[in-house]
Each structure stands twice: as C-alpha cells, then as structure tokens.
Amino acid sequence: MQVSTVSDSRGDAVSSSGRAAWRQFLPGMRVVVRRVIAADAVGSARKYSDVIGIVISVTDAGVVLRKDAAGYSDDAAVTISAPEIFTVKQIPPRPRRARGLFSG
C-alpha cells in the first residue's frame, strides 16, 4: 500500500482521498513518519524528525511504532500523536544482509 499524502488546512498528513493517511496503516507495516518537533516563536520555521518503524497500533490519537532503522538495535516503542504527524509513507522491508559474501 503506497500512501501519497498532502497536508490539510490544519497541517495533518492526509491521503489523496482526503482521509488521514496514517489512519490507513495496519499493524506490521514498515513506515516512515515525518513529525513536527519544534517551531520558532513566530511559528514560521518548523523542525522535523523522521521515525522509521513497524506499526504496532493506530488510534485516533496517533500511531505507535517499534523503531526499525538501520543501526538502531533497541526495540523501543515510539508514540507519535496526531498533531505531530506531518507526512507519512509506507516503505519496503529492511533488506536482508547477505551472509558469506566476503568470507574466503
């Protein structure tokens, strides 16, 4: 399931059908969520953080992911609230490392 997103008037990530794209996620999907983490005092400059993970659950309040980025070994769950979600995308499973390619 490839989810294309745009932001609505509140800044929520929504799919091309107008529905919040992250609400279409199913447990077990590997996704990347770009979230808003800060804004300056004027509100014009936003800062973002990307979270790559496996969907654990989806509610009206947001999404819970188990981190799944390369080099990250902790299975910590991350809760991202709906207002923090800027854009989302389903991504393919992490590539498997080939064993024995470089052994002699």
N, CA, C and O atoms as a printed pandas DataFrame, in Angstrom:
     atom_number atom_name residue_name chain_id  residue_number  x_coord  y_coord  z_coord
0              1         N          MET        A               1    0.845   -1.182    0.000
1              2        CA          MET        A               1    0.000    0.000    0.000
2              3         C          MET        A               1    0.884    1.236    0.000
3              4         O          MET        A               1    1.526    1.536    1.006
4              5         N          GLN        A               2    0.925    1.940   -1.085
5              6        CA          GLN        A               2    1.661    3.195   -1.182
6              7         C          GLN        A               2    0.694    4.313   -0.843
7              8         O          GLN        A               2   -0.377    4.413   -1.441
8              9         N          VAL        A               3    1.059    5.149    0.104
9             10        CA          VAL        A               3    0.178    6.221    0.549
10            11         C          VAL        A               3    0.775    7.549    0.104
11            12         O          VAL        A               3    1.864    7.923    0.541
12            13         N          SER        A               4    0.056    8.267   -0.771
13            14        CA          SER        A               4    0.534    9.601   -1.130
14            15         C          SER        A               4   -0.166   10.590   -0.216
15            16         O          SER        A               4   -1.356   10.450    0.069
16            17         N          THR        A               5    0.569   11.581    0.239
17            18        CA          THR        A               5   -0.005   12.496    1.214
18            19         C          THR        A               5    0.193   13.946    0.836
19            20         O          THR        A               5    1.116   14.308    0.107
20            21         N          VAL        A               6   -0.688   14.748    1.346
21            22        CA          VAL        A               6   -0.576   16.200    1.322
22            23         C          VAL        A               6   -1.012   16.665    2.698
23            24         O          VAL        A               6   -1.533   15.869    3.479
24            25         N          SER        A               7   -0.815   17.919    3.007
25            26        CA          SER        A               7   -1.251   18.422    4.306
26            27         C          SER        A               7   -2.552   19.185    4.149
27            28         O          SER        A               7   -2.725   19.944    3.196
28            29         N          ASP        A               8   -3.477   18.981    5.099
29            30        CA          ASP        A               8   -4.727   19.732    5.061
30            31         C          ASP        A               8   -4.531   21.087    5.727
31            32         O          ASP        A               8   -3.407   21.447    6.077
32            33         N          SER        A               9   -5.607   21.840    5.905
33            34        CA          SER        A               9   -5.506   23.193    6.445
34            35         C          SER        A               9   -4.970   23.228    7.870
35            36         O          SER        A               9   -4.445   24.253    8.306
36            37         N          ARG        A              10   -5.095   22.115    8.607
37            38        CA          ARG        A              10   -4.539   22.044    9.962
38            39         C          ARG        A              10   -3.108   21.527    9.951
39            40         O          ARG        A              10   -2.451   21.496   10.991
40            41         N          GLY        A              11   -2.624   21.122    8.785
41            42        CA          GLY        A              11   -1.269   20.589    8.697
42            43         C          GLY        A              11   -1.199   19.094    8.888
43            44         O          GLY        A              11   -0.104   18.530    8.896
44            45         N          ASP        A              12   -2.364   18.414    9.048
45            46        CA          ASP        A              12   -2.367   16.964    9.218
46            47         C          ASP        A              12   -2.054   16.291    7.884
47            48         O          ASP        A              12   -2.500   16.749    6.832
48            49         N          ALA        A              13   -1.289   15.207    7.931
49            50        CA          ALA        A              13   -0.981   14.447    6.727
50            51         C          ALA        A              13   -2.235   13.699    6.305
51            52         O          ALA        A              13   -2.777   12.907    7.075
52            53         N          VAL        A              14   -2.694   13.947    5.091
53            54        CA          VAL        A              14   -3.895   13.282    4.590
54            55         C          VAL        A              14   -3.580   12.623    3.265
55            56         O          VAL        A              14   -2.712   13.085    2.524
56            57         N          SER        A              15   -4.285   11.544    2.966
57            58        CA          SER        A              15   -4.080   10.850    1.704
58            59         C          SER        A              15   -4.786   11.608    0.587
59            60         O          SER        A              15   -5.530   12.558    0.833
60            61         N          SER        A              16   -4.538   11.171   -0.641
61            62        CA          SER        A              16   -5.167   11.816   -1.785
62            63         C          SER        A              16   -6.685   11.694   -1.717
63            64         O          SER        A              16   -7.392   12.461   -2.372
64            65         N          SER        A              17   -7.203   10.734   -0.929
65            66        CA          SER        A              17   -8.649   10.589   -0.778
66            67         C          SER        A              17   -9.191   11.552    0.267
67            68         O          SER        A              17  -10.406   11.636    0.450
68            69         N          GLY        A              18   -8.305   12.291    0.968
69            70        CA          GLY        A              18   -8.744   13.242    1.974
70            71         C          GLY        A              18   -8.767   12.666    3.379
71            72         O          GLY        A              18   -9.024   13.398    4.334
72            73         N          ARG        A              19   -8.507   11.383    3.528
73            74        CA          ARG        A              19   -8.513   10.728    4.829
74            75         C          ARG        A              19   -7.106   10.783    5.407
75            76         O          ARG        A              19   -6.128   10.722    4.662
76            77         N          ALA        A              20   -6.992   10.897    6.726
77            78        CA          ALA        A              20   -5.671   10.921    7.350
78            79         C          ALA        A              20   -4.922    9.653    6.945
79            80         O          ALA        A              20   -5.343    8.544    7.274
80            81         N          ALA        A              21   -3.809    9.824    6.231
81            82        CA          ALA        A              21   -3.082    8.695    5.646
82            83         C          ALA        A              21   -2.591    7.714    6.700
83            84         O          ALA        A              21   -2.621    6.504    6.477
84            85         N          TRP        A              22   -2.144    8.212    7.831
85            86        CA          TRP        A              22   -1.618    7.315    8.854
86            87         C          TRP        A              22   -2.712    6.435    9.449
87            88         O          TRP        A              22   -2.408    5.381   10.009
88            89         N          ARG        A              23   -3.949    6.829    9.347
89            90        CA          ARG        A              23   -5.060    6.005    9.867
90            91         C          ARG        A              23   -5.279    4.769    9.004
91            92         O          ARG        A              23   -5.973    3.842    9.420
92            93         N          GLN        A              24   -4.699    4.743    7.816
93            94        CA          GLN        A              24   -4.811    3.589    6.924
94            95         C          GLN        A              24   -3.737    2.539    7.216
95            96         O          GLN        A              24   -3.783    1.441    6.660
96            97         N          PHE        A              25   -2.777    2.861    8.077
97            98        CA          PHE        A              25   -1.722    1.911    8.406
98            99         C          PHE        A              25   -2.295    0.704    9.129
99           100         O          PHE        A              25   -3.251    0.810    9.897
100          101         N          LEU        A              26   -1.686   -0.445    8.864
101          102        CA          LEU        A              26   -2.064   -1.691    9.536
102          103         C          LEU        A              26   -0.888   -2.174   10.364
103          104         O          LEU        A              26    0.262   -1.954    9.981
104          105         N          PRO        A              27   -1.148   -2.831   11.495
105          106        CA          PRO        A              27   -0.047   -3.380   12.290
106          107         C          PRO        A              27    0.842   -4.275   11.422
107          108         O          PRO        A              27    0.354   -5.074   10.624
108          109         N          GLY        A              28    2.145   -4.123   11.595
109          110        CA          GLY        A              28    3.116   -4.905   10.836
110          111         C          GLY        A              28    3.689   -4.179    9.638
111          112         O          GLY        A              28    4.710   -4.609    9.103
112          113         N          MET        A              29    3.072   -3.092    9.195
113          114        CA          MET        A              29    3.606   -2.330    8.065
114          115         C          MET        A              29    4.863   -1.584    8.501
115          116         O          MET        A              29    4.946   -1.109    9.634
116          117         N          ARG        A              30    5.843   -1.482    7.598
117          118        CA          ARG        A              30    7.046   -0.684    7.858
118          119         C          ARG        A              30    6.825    0.681    7.219
119          120         O          ARG        A              30    6.534    0.775    6.026
120          121         N          VAL        A              31    6.964    1.729    8.008
121          122        CA          VAL        A              31    6.620    3.074    7.557
122          123         C          VAL        A              31    7.663    4.084    8.010
123          124         O          VAL        A              31    8.476    3.810    8.893
124          125         N          VAL        A              32    7.624    5.252    7.389
125          126        CA          VAL        A              32    8.381    6.391    7.875
126          127         C          VAL        A              32    7.365    7.490    8.166
127          128         O          VAL        A              32    6.487    7.776    7.351
128          129         N          VAL        A              33    7.500    8.100    9.338
129          130        CA          VAL        A              33    6.622    9.195    9.739
130          131         C          VAL        A              33    7.492   10.422    9.973
131          132         O          VAL        A              33    8.407   10.394   10.796
132          133         N          ARG        A              34    7.207   11.493    9.252
133          134        CA          ARG        A              34    7.893   12.769    9.497
134          135         C          ARG        A              34    7.019   13.538   10.478
135          136         O          ARG        A              34    5.845   13.802   10.219
136          137         N          ARG        A              35    7.624   13.892   11.615
137          138        CA          ARG        A              35    6.853   14.592   12.635
138          139         C          ARG        A              35    7.442   15.967   12.908
139          140         O          ARG        A              35    8.647   16.186   12.784
140          141         N          VAL        A              36    6.569   16.878   13.279
141          142        CA          VAL        A              36    6.975   18.229   13.654
142          143         C          VAL        A              36    7.453   18.158   15.096
143          144         O          VAL        A              36    6.722   17.703   15.976
144          145         N          ILE        A              37    8.687   18.611   15.338
145          146        CA          ILE        A              37    9.209   18.545   16.708
146          147         C          ILE        A              37    9.362   19.903   17.353
147          148         O          ILE        A              37    9.473   19.988   18.576
148          149         N          ALA        A              38    9.371   20.986   16.558
149          150        CA          ALA        A              38    9.521   22.321   17.141
150          151         C          ALA        A              38    9.150   23.377   16.121
151          152         O          ALA        A              38    9.144   23.130   14.915
152          153         N          ALA        A              39    8.842   24.551   16.625
153          154        CA          ALA        A              39    8.626   25.725   15.778
154          155         C          ALA        A              39    9.201   26.912   16.515
155          156         O          ALA        A              39    9.236   26.940   17.745
156          157         N          ASP        A              40    9.656   27.899   15.749
157          158        CA          ASP        A              40   10.211   29.077   16.419
158          159         C          ASP        A              40    9.080   29.916   17.028
159          160         O          ASP        A              40    7.905   29.582   16.868
160          161         N          ALA        A              41    9.425   30.978   17.707
161          162        CA          ALA        A              41    8.442   31.803   18.418
162          163         C          ALA        A              41    7.406   32.397   17.470
163          164         O          ALA        A              41    6.249   32.572   17.853
164          165         N          VAL        A              42    7.801   32.706   16.257
165          166        CA          VAL        A              42    6.882   33.283   15.292
166          167         C          VAL        A              42    6.020   32.196   14.653
167          168         O          VAL        A              42    4.939   32.474   14.134
168          169         N          GLY        A              43    6.504   30.973   14.695
169          170        CA          GLY        A              43    5.756   29.858   14.127
170          171         C          GLY        A              43    6.018   29.621   12.657
171          172         O          GLY        A              43    5.357   28.783   12.044
172          173         N          SER        A              44    6.972   30.342   12.070
173          174        CA          SER        A              44    7.213   30.203   10.639
174          175         C          SER        A              44    8.204   29.089   10.305
175          176         O          SER        A              44    8.144   28.531    9.210
176          177         N          ALA        A              45    9.097   28.759   11.207
177          178        CA          ALA        A              45   10.101   27.729   10.924
178          179         C          ALA        A              45    9.811   26.481   11.747
179          180         O          ALA        A              45    9.830   26.520   12.978
180          181         N          ARG        A              46    9.545   25.387   11.069
181          182        CA          ARG        A              46    9.305   24.115   11.755
182          183         C          ARG        A              46   10.550   23.266   11.660
183          184         O          ARG        A              46   11.323   23.379   10.709
184          185         N          LYS        A              47   10.742   22.412   12.653
185          186        CA          LYS        A              47   11.803   21.417   12.611
186          187         C          LYS        A              47   11.135   20.057   12.607
187          188         O          LYS        A              47   10.087   19.854   13.220
188          189         N          TYR        A              48   11.767   19.130   11.902
189          190        CA          TYR        A              48   11.167   17.818   11.709
190          191         C          TYR        A              48   12.108   16.711   12.153
191          192         O          TYR        A              48   13.321   16.898   12.246
192          193         N          SER        A              49   11.523   15.565   12.421
193          194        CA          SER        A              49   12.277   14.358   12.735
194          195         C          SER        A              49   11.574   13.198   12.036
195          196         O          SER        A              49   10.348   13.098   12.071
196          197         N          ASP        A              50   12.347   12.331   11.408
197          198        CA          ASP        A              50   11.772   11.156   10.757
198          199         C          ASP        A              50   11.913    9.948   11.673
199          200         O          ASP        A              50   12.962    9.735   12.281
200          201         N          VAL        A              51   10.846    9.162   11.764
201          202        CA          VAL        A              51   10.867    7.925   12.537
202          203         C          VAL        A              51   10.538    6.791   11.585
203          204         O          VAL        A              51    9.482    6.785   10.953
204          205         N          ILE        A              52   11.456    5.825   11.485
205          206        CA          ILE        A              52   11.226    4.623   10.686
206          207         C          ILE        A              52   10.866    3.512   11.650
207          208         O          ILE        A              52   11.571    3.274   12.631
208          209         N          GLY        A              53    9.762    2.830   11.366
209          210        CA          GLY        A              53    9.370    1.777   12.278
210          211         C          GLY        A              53    8.289    0.870   11.742
211          212         O          GLY        A              53    7.751    1.068   10.653
212          213         N          ILE        A              54    7.990   -0.139   12.552
213          214        CA          ILE        A              54    6.929   -1.095   12.268
214          215         C          ILE        A              54    5.704   -0.660   13.063
215          216         O          ILE        A              54    5.805   -0.399   14.262
216          217         N          VAL        A              55    4.560   -0.580   12.414
217          218        CA          VAL        A              55    3.339   -0.138   13.077
218          219         C          VAL        A              55    2.909   -1.182   14.112
219          220         O          VAL        A              55    2.749   -2.363   13.802
220          221         N          ILE        A              56    2.726   -0.713   15.346
221          222        CA          ILE        A              56    2.189   -1.553   16.417
222          223         C          ILE        A              56    0.690   -1.329   16.537
223          224         O          ILE        A              56   -0.088   -2.280   16.605
224          225         N          SER        A              57    0.289   -0.046   16.562
225          226        CA          SER        A              57   -1.141    0.259   16.652
226          227         C          SER        A              57   -1.428    1.642   16.092
227          228         O          SER        A              57   -0.551    2.502   16.008
228          229         N          VAL        A              58   -2.696    1.828   15.709
229          230        CA          VAL        A              58   -3.173    3.097   15.182
230          231         C          VAL        A              58   -4.483    3.429   15.895
231          232         O          VAL        A              58   -5.387    2.597   15.966
232          233         N          THR        A              59   -4.578    4.646   16.419
233          234        CA          THR        A              59   -5.815    5.121   17.048
234          235         C          THR        A              59   -6.093    6.529   16.538
235          236         O          THR        A              59   -5.305    7.086   15.773
236          237         N          ASP        A              60   -7.209    7.098   16.961
237          238        CA          ASP        A              60   -7.500    8.478   16.589
238          239         C          ASP        A              60   -6.468    9.439   17.163
239          240         O          ASP        A              60   -6.264   10.528   16.628
240          241         N          ALA        A              61   -5.822    9.039   18.246
241          242        CA          ALA        A              61   -4.839    9.895   18.910
242          243         C          ALA        A              61   -3.497    9.923   18.199
243          244         O          ALA        A              61   -2.731   10.870   18.381
244          245         N          GLY        A              62   -3.190    8.907   17.389
245          246        CA          GLY        A              62   -1.904    8.853   16.704
246          247         C          GLY        A              62   -1.510    7.435   16.360
247          248         O          GLY        A              62   -2.358    6.553   16.221
248          249         N          VAL        A              63   -0.215    7.229   16.226
249          250        CA          VAL        A              63    0.323    5.927   15.822
250          251         C          VAL        A              63    1.455    5.527   16.763
251          252         O          VAL        A              63    2.207    6.375   17.245
252          253         N          VAL        A              64    1.566    4.224   17.019
253          254        CA          VAL        A              64    2.657    3.691   17.839
254          255         C          VAL        A              64    3.514    2.813   16.935
255          256         O          VAL        A              64    3.008    1.904   16.277
256          257         N          LEU        A              65    4.828    3.096   16.907
257          258        CA          LEU        A              65    5.777    2.357   16.079
258          259         C          LEU        A              65    6.841    1.704   16.935
259          260         O          LEU        A              65    7.205    2.215   17.994
260          261         N          ARG        A              66    7.342    0.558   16.460
261          262        CA          ARG        A              66    8.563   -0.032   17.012
262          263         C          ARG        A              66    9.671    0.384   16.065
263          264         O          ARG        A              66    9.634    0.047   14.882
264          265         N          LYS        A              67   10.663    1.116   16.574
265          266        CA          LYS        A              67   11.725    1.640   15.714
266          267         C          LYS        A              67   12.389    0.518   14.929
267          268         O          LYS        A              67   12.634   -0.567   15.457
268          269         N          ASP        A              68   12.679    0.795   13.652
269          270        CA          ASP        A              68   13.266   -0.205   12.768
270          271         C          ASP        A              68   14.201    0.445   11.753
271          272         O          ASP        A              68   14.137    0.145   10.561
272          273         N          ALA        A              69   15.057    1.323   12.224
273          274        CA          ALA        A              69   16.022    1.977   11.336
274          275         C          ALA        A              69   17.356    1.244   11.411
275          276         O          ALA        A              69   17.681    0.638   12.432
276          277         N          ALA        A              70   18.118    1.300   10.338
277          278        CA          ALA        A              70   19.443    0.665   10.313
278          279         C          ALA        A              70   20.310    1.240   11.423
279          280         O          ALA        A              70   20.344    2.452   11.640
280          281         N          GLY        A              71   21.006    0.361   12.117
281          282        CA          GLY        A              71   21.896    0.793   13.180
282          283         C          GLY        A              71   21.208    1.029   14.504
283          284         O          GLY        A              71   21.856    1.420   15.475
284          285         N          TYR        A              72   19.909    0.802   14.564
285          286        CA          TYR        A              72   19.164    1.018   15.805
286          287         C          TYR        A              72   18.756   -0.340   16.340
287          288         O          TYR        A              72   17.940   -1.025   15.723
288          289         N          SER        A              73   19.308   -0.744   17.478
289          290        CA          SER        A              73   19.075   -2.101   17.970
290          291         C          SER        A              73   18.023   -2.185   19.069
291          292         O          SER        A              73   17.578   -3.283   19.402
292          293         N          ASP        A              74   17.619   -1.069   19.635
293          294        CA          ASP        A              74   16.622   -1.076   20.701
294          295         C          ASP        A              74   15.229   -1.229   20.088
295          296         O          ASP        A              74   14.912   -0.574   19.095
296          297         N          ASP        A              75   14.403   -2.089   20.674
297          298        CA          ASP        A              75   13.045   -2.300   20.178
298          299         C          ASP        A              75   12.046   -1.372   20.846
299          300         O          ASP        A              75   10.891   -1.752   21.041
300          301         N          ALA        A              76   12.460   -0.172   21.197
301          302        CA          ALA        A              76   11.600    0.770   21.905
302          303         C          ALA        A              76   10.407    1.178   21.049
303          304         O          ALA        A              76   10.524    1.357   19.837
304          305         N          ALA        A              77    9.264    1.321   21.701
305          306        CA          ALA        A              77    8.066    1.803   21.030
306          307         C          ALA        A              77    8.050    3.328   21.100
307          308         O          ALA        A              77    8.433    3.921   22.108
308          309         N          VAL        A              78    7.603    3.949   20.019
309          310        CA          VAL        A              78    7.512    5.401   19.940
310          311         C          VAL        A              78    6.059    5.756   19.630
311          312         O          VAL        A              78    5.484    5.266   18.658
312          313         N          THR        A              79    5.477    6.608   20.462
313          314        CA          THR        A              79    4.117    7.079   20.217
314          315         C          THR        A              79    4.197    8.455   19.559
315          316         O          THR        A              79    4.831    9.368   20.086
316          317         N          ILE        A              80    3.555    8.591   18.418
317          318        CA          ILE        A              80    3.535    9.862   17.708
318          319         C          ILE        A              80    2.081   10.334   17.673
319          320         O          ILE        A              80    1.220    9.678   17.086
320          321         N          SER        A              81    1.821   11.472   18.304
321          322        CA          SER        A              81    0.450   11.975   18.382
322          323         C          SER        A              81    0.018   12.571   17.043
323          324         O          SER        A              81    0.850   13.030   16.260
324          325         N          ALA        A              82   -1.272   12.561   16.792
325          326        CA          ALA        A              82   -1.827   13.040   15.530
326          327         C          ALA        A              82   -1.360   14.454   15.167
327          328         O          ALA        A              82   -1.000   14.682   14.012
328          329         N          PRO        A              83   -1.349   15.414   16.102
329          330        CA          PRO        A              83   -0.911   16.763   15.729
330          331         C          PRO        A              83    0.564   16.847   15.312
331          332         O          PRO        A              83    0.953   17.780   14.611
332          333         N          GLU        A              84    1.380   15.887   15.735
333          334        CA          GLU        A              84    2.804   15.890   15.370
334          335         C          GLU        A              84    3.050   15.366   13.967
335          336         O          GLU        A              84    4.086   15.672   13.377
336          337         N          ILE        A              85    2.126   14.580   13.411
337          338        CA          ILE        A              85    2.341   13.909   12.130
338          339         C          ILE        A              85    2.251   14.916   10.991
339          340         O          ILE        A              85    1.229   15.576   10.803
340          341         N          PHE        A              86    3.354   15.023   10.225
341          342        CA          PHE        A              86    3.390   15.943    9.089
342          343         C          PHE        A              86    3.136   15.207    7.778
343          344         O          PHE        A              86    2.298   15.626    6.980
344          345         N          THR        A              87    3.858   14.110    7.555
345          346        CA          THR        A              87    3.652   13.289    6.373
346          347         C          THR        A              87    4.071   11.862    6.689
347          348         O          THR        A              87    4.842   11.621    7.618
348          349         N          VAL        A              88    3.558   10.919    5.910
349          350        CA          VAL        A              88    3.815    9.501    6.156
350          351         C          VAL        A              88    4.003    8.772    4.839
351          352         O          VAL        A              88    3.572    9.233    3.782
352          353         N          LYS        A              89    4.656    7.623    4.928
353          354        CA          LYS        A              89    4.856    6.815    3.729
354          355         C          LYS        A              89    5.156    5.383    4.138
355          356         O          LYS        A              89    5.914    5.145    5.079
356          357         N          GLN        A              90    4.565    4.438    3.436
357          358        CA          GLN        A              90    4.939    3.043    3.642
358          359         C          GLN        A              90    6.248    2.809    2.905
359          360         O          GLN        A              90    6.450    3.315    1.801
360          361         N          ILE        A              91    7.140    2.034    3.527
361          362        CA          ILE        A              91    8.426    1.726    2.914
362          363         C          ILE        A              91    8.622    0.214    2.885
363          364         O          ILE        A              91    7.978   -0.502    3.652
364          365         N          PRO        A              92    9.496   -0.282    2.016
365          366        CA          PRO        A              92    9.693   -1.727    1.911
366          367         C          PRO        A              92   10.396   -2.286    3.140
367          368         O          PRO        A              92   11.007   -1.540    3.906
368          369         N          PRO        A              93   10.307   -3.606    3.327
369          370        CA          PRO        A              93   11.020   -4.236    4.436
370          371         C          PRO        A              93   12.514   -3.941    4.364
371          372         O          PRO        A              93   13.061   -3.699    3.288
372          373         N          ARG        A              94   13.155   -3.963    5.513
373          374        CA          ARG        A              94   14.596   -3.734    5.558
374          375         C          ARG        A              94   15.287   -4.835    4.759
375          376         O          ARG        A              94   14.944   -6.007    4.912
376          377         N          PRO        A              95   16.255   -4.483    3.909
377          378        CA          PRO        A              95   16.969   -5.507    3.130
378          379         C          PRO        A              95   17.714   -6.464    4.056
379          380         O          PRO        A              95   18.260   -6.065    5.085
380          381         N          ARG        A              96   17.722   -7.700    3.675
381          382        CA          ARG        A              96   18.467   -8.694    4.454
382          383         C          ARG        A              96   19.925   -8.650    4.031
383          384         O          ARG        A              96   20.246   -8.529    2.849
384          385         N          ARG        A              97   20.797   -8.751    5.021
385          386        CA          ARG        A              97   22.221   -8.750    4.751
386          387         C          ARG        A              97   22.647  -10.119    4.238
387          388         O          ARG        A              97   22.332  -11.147    4.836
388          389         N          ALA        A              98   23.364  -10.116    3.127
389          390        CA          ALA        A              98   23.851  -11.376    2.549
390          391         C          ALA        A              98   24.976  -11.898    3.429
391          392         O          ALA        A              98   25.891  -11.156    3.786
392          393         N          ARG        A              99   24.904  -13.158    3.770
393          394        CA          ARG        A              99   25.946  -13.769    4.602
394          395         C          ARG        A              99   26.959  -14.492    3.736
395          396         O          ARG        A              99   26.603  -15.113    2.734
396          397         N          GLY        A             100   28.197  -14.411    4.117
397          398        CA          GLY        A             100   29.244  -15.171    3.453
398          399         C          GLY        A             100   29.761  -14.581    2.156
399          400         O          GLY        A             100   30.584  -15.211    1.490
400          401         N          LEU        A             101   29.316  -13.411    1.777
401          402        CA          LEU        A             101   29.786  -12.821    0.528
402          403         C          LEU        A             101   31.277  -12.518    0.553
403          404         O          LEU        A             101   31.965  -12.684   -0.454
404          405         N          PHE        A             102   31.774  -12.077    1.698
405          406        CA          PHE        A             102   33.139  -11.629    1.787
406          407         C          PHE        A             102   34.048  -12.589    2.531
407          408         O          PHE        A             102   35.203  -12.258    2.800
408          409         N          SER        A             103   33.560  -13.753    2.864
409          410        CA          SER        A             103   34.422  -14.713    3.567
410          411         C          SER        A             103   35.197  -15.531    2.538
411          412         O          SER        A             103   34.722  -15.759    1.425
412          413         N          GLY        A             104   36.369  -15.960    2.914
413          414        CA          GLY        A             104   37.216  -16.636    1.953
414          415         C          GLY        A             104   37.395  -18.033    2.175
415          416         O          GLY        A             104   38.098  -18.695    1.411
